[in-house]
Amino acid sequence: MKSSNPQQNNHPLWWRETDHNRHHRENIWDYKGRAIYHITLTTAERCPAFGALDGNCEKEAHITLSDLGKMVNDTIVGLPAFYAQKGIDIRVLASIVMPDHMHMVIHVKEPMPKSIGEVVRSFKSACTSWFKRQYINAQAKMLEECTGTYHSTSDAMAAQFVHFCRIFATTGSVWEHNPAGYHERIFHCAGQLNNMIQYVKDNPRRLWLKRNNPNLFKIHNSLSWTHTDENSTTHTW
């Protein structure tokens, strides 16, 4: 049987074997051990239930969180203290809650009695339980007011809350169904951490650019380029 430690199997640290049926789960990796992970979770049906993009320019781009988004953010921030009570030492190095997904970079500082997958599943369950209580409490209000102002900071987020409640009634979860439970990336190489922290923090700006410059982000196929060299010969690629 292979060890969960790559060094014990005479593999270089950058080598990794991936089980593609498990969506970024690495066969030889010890998911209870010390590591740094980038975790991404998306909302059910990618509904922008966590908030809305605001800002008049890319430098001002930010996410105005809905009540659900604020709860998700608070739960992320509270993870270290929650697990410290259980004797588990983890840190949240970076996080961002976007309208329809969230990112968090988690540092597991010491080996844990449970896997990082259990930590993520517990986090997802806590968020879903919170929304379930709000969803049940909002039913009577929603029947009276289709605007959904019960649980929002703007008309747009109010409408999204109503829509997300309908999705929740079918799925029973805040989160998109994923056979693997979540998307992960394990940091193996120097430089990955700083790059990923910058990537996480830059999410609102990149979303603003994409929203306001949609033509720059379209995929174009069958492109060609013609060049005439010094011999007046035309080349086309």
Salt bridges, closest charged atoms under 4 A:
GLU17 OE1 - LYS2 NZ 2.96
GLU26 OE2 - ARG16 NH1 2.88
GLU26 OE1 - HIS188 NE2 3.21
GLU58 OE1 - ARG205 NH1 3.02
ASP67 OD2 - HIS151 ND1 3.52
ASP89 OD1 - ARG91 NH1 2.53
ASP100 OD2 - ARG46 NE 3.35
ASP100 OD1 - HIS101 ND1 2.79
GLU118 OE2 - ARG121 NH2 2.78
GLU145 OE2 - LYS141 NZ 2.94
GLU184 OE1 - ARG25 NH1 3.34
ASP202 OD1 - ARG205 NE 2.66
ASP202 OD2 - ARG206 NE 3.71
ASP229 OD2 - HIS235 NE2 2.78
